[in-house]
Amino acid sequence: RVGLDIEKIQSKIIQIGPRFAHPEELLRLGDSNTARHYTKLWCGKEAMYKWSNIEGLSFKNELPILCSDSNAWYGKSTRISNDLISLEMIEFDNHILCFTN
């Protein structure tokens, strides 16, 4: 199974970011809380949501994104298991494409 999402990078996501990003994710972003990084968080959560195929998951609390650096993104769907889900992020033409791997 696979989850996939594509989003345009737009500055308005910074205003709504705290609604879908867990406080720990925001701490990990630190000074990198740009529209680009929020879009990556959103895309990762959307891809995992589609991968899980479970309606009603809380993006903020049940789909955490963990990343070790800007090139390695991982998440998990806490309602399914604590296994890590690898997320591939591709940037092009002011868009982010994310798919579960």
GROMACS elastic network, one bead per residue, 0.5 to 0.9 nm:
[ bonds ]
;  ai    aj funct       b0    kb
    1    51     6  0.63997   500
    1    52     6  0.86624   500
    1   100     6  0.85572   500
    2    47     6  0.79138   500
    2    48     6  0.83893   500
    2    50     6  0.75985   500
    2    51     6  0.51896   500
    2    52     6  0.86834   500
    2    99     6  0.69660   500
    2   100     6  0.56278   500
    2   101     6  0.71462   500
    3    46     6  0.77018   500
    3    48     6  0.57897   500
    3    49     6  0.72305   500
    3    52     6  0.78121   500
    3    53     6  0.88892   500
    3    98     6  0.81724   500
    3    99     6  0.54546   500
    3   100     6  0.52971   500
    3   101     6  0.84410   500
    4    43     6  0.80884   500
    4    44     6  0.84779   500
    4    46     6  0.73845   500
    4    48     6  0.79010   500
    4    50     6  0.69727   500
    4    51     6  0.76767   500
    4    97     6  0.75096   500
    4    98     6  0.57536   500
    4   100     6  0.66606   500
    5    42     6  0.89456   500
    5    43     6  0.55902   500
    5    44     6  0.76285   500
    5    45     6  0.89164   500
    5    46     6  0.61319   500
    5    47     6  0.53026   500
    5    50     6  0.84412   500
    5    96     6  0.81349   500
    5    97     6  0.58557   500
    5    98     6  0.53703   500
    5    99     6  0.64608   500
    6    43     6  0.65120   500
    6    46     6  0.89606   500
    6    47     6  0.88092   500
    6    95     6  0.68791   500
    6    96     6  0.55553   500
    6    98     6  0.63084   500
    6    99     6  0.87339   500
    7    10     6  0.87484   500
    7    39     6  0.69842   500
    7    40     6  0.86163   500
    7    42     6  0.84570   500
    7    43     6  0.67304   500
    7    94     6  0.87541   500
    7    95     6  0.55170   500
    7    96     6  0.53975   500
    7    97     6  0.66685   500
    7    98     6  0.87805   500
    8    39     6  0.77598   500
    8    93     6  0.85037   500
    8    94     6  0.59965   500
    8    96     6  0.63881   500
    8    97     6  0.89308   500
    9    12     6  0.89113   500
    9    13     6  0.80471   500
    9    35     6  0.62275   500
    9    36     6  0.58745   500
    9    38     6  0.86597   500
    9    39     6  0.60483   500
    9    40     6  0.88250   500
    9    94     6  0.56334   500
    9    95     6  0.54445   500
    9    96     6  0.69904   500
   10    13     6  0.61473   500
   10    14     6  0.83490   500
   10    35     6  0.60963   500
   10    36     6  0.78469   500
   10    39     6  0.79102   500
   10    94     6  0.85130   500
   10    95     6  0.89966   500
   11    14     6  0.58794   500
   11    15     6  0.79753   500
   11    34     6  0.79405   500
   11    35     6  0.51541   500
   11    36     6  0.83608   500
   12    15     6  0.56517   500
   12    16     6  0.71276   500
   12    17     6  0.88359   500
   12    35     6  0.76096   500
   13    16     6  0.52542   500
   13    17     6  0.57054   500
   13    34     6  0.89070   500
   13    35     6  0.60698   500
   13    36     6  0.89804   500
   13    38     6  0.65437   500
   13    39     6  0.69461   500
   13    42     6  0.88674   500
   14    17     6  0.51146   500
   14    18     6  0.78948   500
   14    33     6  0.76052   500
   14    34     6  0.68583   500
   14    35     6  0.56553   500
   14    38     6  0.65392   500
   14    39     6  0.86673   500
   15    18     6  0.73003   500
   15    19     6  0.86435   500
   16    19     6  0.55211   500
   16    20     6  0.73062   500
   16    21     6  0.88836   500
   17    20     6  0.56385   500
   17    21     6  0.57511   500
   17    26     6  0.88393   500
   17    35     6  0.89368   500
   17    38     6  0.62321   500
   17    39     6  0.86562   500
   17    41     6  0.86930   500
   17    42     6  0.81842   500
   18    21     6  0.50929   500
   18    22     6  0.71287   500
   18    23     6  0.76511   500
   18    26     6  0.78337   500
   18    60     6  0.85194   500
   19    22     6  0.80262   500
   19    59     6  0.86946   500
   19    60     6  0.70280   500
   20    41     6  0.86654   500
   20    42     6  0.75387   500
   20    45     6  0.87669   500
   20    58     6  0.80585   500
   20    59     6  0.54768   500
   20    61     6  0.82929   500
   21    24     6  0.81310   500
   21    25     6  0.61058   500
   21    26     6  0.65598   500
   21    38     6  0.81955   500
   21    41     6  0.73673   500
   21    42     6  0.80606   500
   21    59     6  0.73389   500
   21    60     6  0.50899   500
   21    61     6  0.82594   500
   21    64     6  0.81124   500
   21    65     6  0.86882   500
   22    25     6  0.52225   500
   22    26     6  0.64920   500
   22    27     6  0.88464   500
   22    59     6  0.84138   500
   22    60     6  0.50026   500
   22    61     6  0.64688   500
   22    64     6  0.72200   500
   22    65     6  0.87715   500
   23    26     6  0.50107   500
   23    27     6  0.62553   500
   23    28     6  0.87218   500
   23    60     6  0.86785   500
   24    27     6  0.50100   500
   24    28     6  0.62854   500
   24    29     6  0.87138   500
   24    64     6  0.89881   500
   25    28     6  0.50758   500
   25    29     6  0.63415   500
   25    30     6  0.88859   500
   25    41     6  0.85629   500
   25    64     6  0.76417   500
   25    65     6  0.68923   500
   25    66     6  0.74275   500
   26    29     6  0.50516   500
   26    30     6  0.65027   500
   26    33     6  0.73558   500
   27    30     6  0.51998   500
   27    31     6  0.88495   500
   28    31     6  0.89070   500
   28    32     6  0.86439   500
   28    66     6  0.86331   500
   28    67     6  0.83398   500
   29    32     6  0.50911   500
   29    33     6  0.55312   500
   29    34     6  0.87190   500
   29    37     6  0.75817   500
   29    38     6  0.88349   500
   30    33     6  0.63334   500
   31    34     6  0.80435   500
   32    35     6  0.89748   500
   32    36     6  0.87199   500
   32    37     6  0.67490   500
   33    36     6  0.79822   500
   33    37     6  0.59913   500
   33    38     6  0.65924   500
   34    37     6  0.52942   500
   34    38     6  0.62717   500
   34    39     6  0.84992   500
   35    38     6  0.51401   500
   35    39     6  0.59405   500
   35    40     6  0.85519   500
   36    39     6  0.51726   500
   36    40     6  0.63330   500
   36    41     6  0.88478   500
   36    94     6  0.87114   500
   36    95     6  0.87467   500
   36    96     6  0.81616   500
   37    40     6  0.50146   500
   37    41     6  0.63267   500
   37    42     6  0.86891   500
   38    41     6  0.50220   500
   38    42     6  0.61775   500
   38    43     6  0.85597   500
   39    42     6  0.50294   500
   39    43     6  0.59907   500
   39    44     6  0.84311   500
   39    95     6  0.86313   500
   39    96     6  0.70375   500
   40    43     6  0.51137   500
   40    44     6  0.60201   500
   40    45     6  0.85279   500
   40    89     6  0.74055   500
   40    96     6  0.66010   500
   40    97     6  0.83758   500
   40    98     6  0.77150   500
   41    44     6  0.52028   500
   41    45     6  0.61976   500
   41    46     6  0.85958   500
   41    65     6  0.68424   500
   42    45     6  0.51651   500
   42    46     6  0.60541   500
   42    47     6  0.85431   500
   42    59     6  0.84944   500
   43    46     6  0.50301   500
   43    47     6  0.60209   500
   43    48     6  0.85407   500
   43    89     6  0.85219   500
   43    96     6  0.72042   500
   43    97     6  0.71193   500
   43    98     6  0.57841   500
   43    99     6  0.83505   500
   44    47     6  0.51735   500
   44    48     6  0.62066   500
   44    49     6  0.85294   500
   44    63     6  0.88172   500
   44    65     6  0.71010   500
   44    73     6  0.82321   500
   44    74     6  0.83196   500
   44    75     6  0.75716   500
   44    87     6  0.65714   500
   44    88     6  0.84872   500
   44    89     6  0.80844   500
   44    97     6  0.89214   500
   44    98     6  0.60221   500
   44    99     6  0.74330   500
   44   100     6  0.80918   500
   45    48     6  0.51452   500
   45    49     6  0.60075   500
   45    50     6  0.86196   500
   45    59     6  0.62658   500
   45    60     6  0.87200   500
   45    63     6  0.59910   500
   45    64     6  0.74554   500
   45    65     6  0.71314   500
   45    75     6  0.78952   500
   46    50     6  0.61936   500
   46    51     6  0.84752   500
   46    59     6  0.80430   500
   46    63     6  0.89462   500
   46    98     6  0.85791   500
   47    50     6  0.52262   500
   47    51     6  0.60590   500
   47    52     6  0.86218   500
   47    87     6  0.81712   500
   47    98     6  0.64744   500
   47    99     6  0.57587   500
   47   100     6  0.63451   500
   48    52     6  0.59803   500
   48    53     6  0.85997   500
   48    63     6  0.71284   500
   48    75     6  0.76239   500
   48    76     6  0.75163   500
   48    77     6  0.69940   500
   48    85     6  0.78326   500
   48    87     6  0.84179   500
   48    99     6  0.81124   500
   48   100     6  0.67380   500
   49    52     6  0.52063   500
   49    53     6  0.63841   500
   49    54     6  0.70410   500
   49    55     6  0.80396   500
   49    57     6  0.72215   500
   49    59     6  0.78997   500
   49    63     6  0.74608   500
   49    77     6  0.78717   500
   50    53     6  0.52924   500
   50    54     6  0.77829   500
   50    55     6  0.89872   500
   51    54     6  0.84684   500
   51    99     6  0.89045   500
   51   100     6  0.72054   500
   52    55     6  0.85901   500
   52    77     6  0.71135   500
   52    79     6  0.89983   500
   52    80     6  0.75262   500
   54    57     6  0.66089   500
   54    79     6  0.89133   500
   56    59     6  0.88893   500
   57    60     6  0.87602   500
   57    61     6  0.82164   500
   57    62     6  0.61168   500
   57    63     6  0.74780   500
   57    77     6  0.86817   500
   57    79     6  0.80872   500
   58    61     6  0.53357   500
   58    62     6  0.51063   500
   58    63     6  0.67418   500
   59    62     6  0.58472   500
   59    63     6  0.51321   500
   59    64     6  0.74239   500
   60    63     6  0.63746   500
   60    64     6  0.68640   500
   61    64     6  0.65157   500
   61    78     6  0.84843   500
   62    76     6  0.79492   500
   62    77     6  0.59285   500
   62    78     6  0.53013   500
   62    79     6  0.66040   500
   63    75     6  0.67854   500
   63    76     6  0.58137   500
   63    78     6  0.65296   500
   63    79     6  0.85635   500
   64    74     6  0.86537   500
   64    75     6  0.55301   500
   64    76     6  0.59475   500
   64    77     6  0.71793   500
   64    78     6  0.79248   500
   65    73     6  0.72771   500
   65    74     6  0.58807   500
   65    76     6  0.68845   500
   66    72     6  0.87819   500
   66    73     6  0.62351   500
   66    74     6  0.50143   500
   66    75     6  0.52609   500
   66    76     6  0.81565   500
   66    84     6  0.88298   500
   67    70     6  0.71346   500
   67    71     6  0.81214   500
   67    72     6  0.57384   500
   67    74     6  0.55553   500
   67    75     6  0.77770   500
   68    71     6  0.78938   500
   68    72     6  0.58236   500
   68    73     6  0.68124   500
   68    74     6  0.81601   500
   69    72     6  0.54895   500
   69    73     6  0.73227   500
   70    73     6  0.72388   500
   71    88     6  0.85958   500
   71    89     6  0.79744   500
   72    86     6  0.80628   500
   72    87     6  0.77082   500
   72    88     6  0.79263   500
   72    89     6  0.87007   500
   73    85     6  0.86247   500
   73    86     6  0.63655   500
   73    87     6  0.53259   500
   73    88     6  0.69572   500
   73    89     6  0.77089   500
   74    84     6  0.61686   500
   74    85     6  0.54556   500
   74    87     6  0.54418   500
   74    88     6  0.86026   500
   75    83     6  0.85284   500
   75    84     6  0.56426   500
   75    85     6  0.51402   500
   75    86     6  0.66997   500
   75    87     6  0.72180   500
   76    79     6  0.87832   500
   76    80     6  0.83541   500
   76    81     6  0.73088   500
   76    82     6  0.60504   500
   76    83     6  0.62222   500
   76    84     6  0.50749   500
   76    85     6  0.54761   500
   76    86     6  0.86567   500
   77    80     6  0.55606   500
   77    81     6  0.61983   500
   77    82     6  0.68008   500
   77    83     6  0.79368   500
   77    84     6  0.81952   500
   77    85     6  0.80475   500
   78    81     6  0.53361   500
   78    82     6  0.56232   500
   78    83     6  0.84523   500
   79    82     6  0.81821   500
   80    83     6  0.85605   500
   81    84     6  0.84405   500
   85   100     6  0.66519   500
   85   101     6  0.70056   500
   86    99     6  0.84765   500
   86   100     6  0.58099   500
   86   101     6  0.51846   500
   87    98     6  0.64708   500
   87    99     6  0.57318   500
   87   101     6  0.58387   500
   88    97     6  0.79749   500
   88    98     6  0.54256   500
   88    99     6  0.54120   500
   88   100     6  0.63309   500
   88   101     6  0.65936   500
   89    96     6  0.66759   500
   89    97     6  0.57005   500
   89    99     6  0.69732   500
   90    95     6  0.82281   500
   90    96     6  0.57385   500
   90    97     6  0.50650   500
   90    98     6  0.64040   500
   90    99     6  0.89096   500
   91    94     6  0.69535   500
   91    95     6  0.56818   500
   91    97     6  0.63437   500
   91    98     6  0.88570   500
   92    95     6  0.52871   500
   92    96     6  0.65894   500
   92    97     6  0.80074   500
   93    96     6  0.85231   500
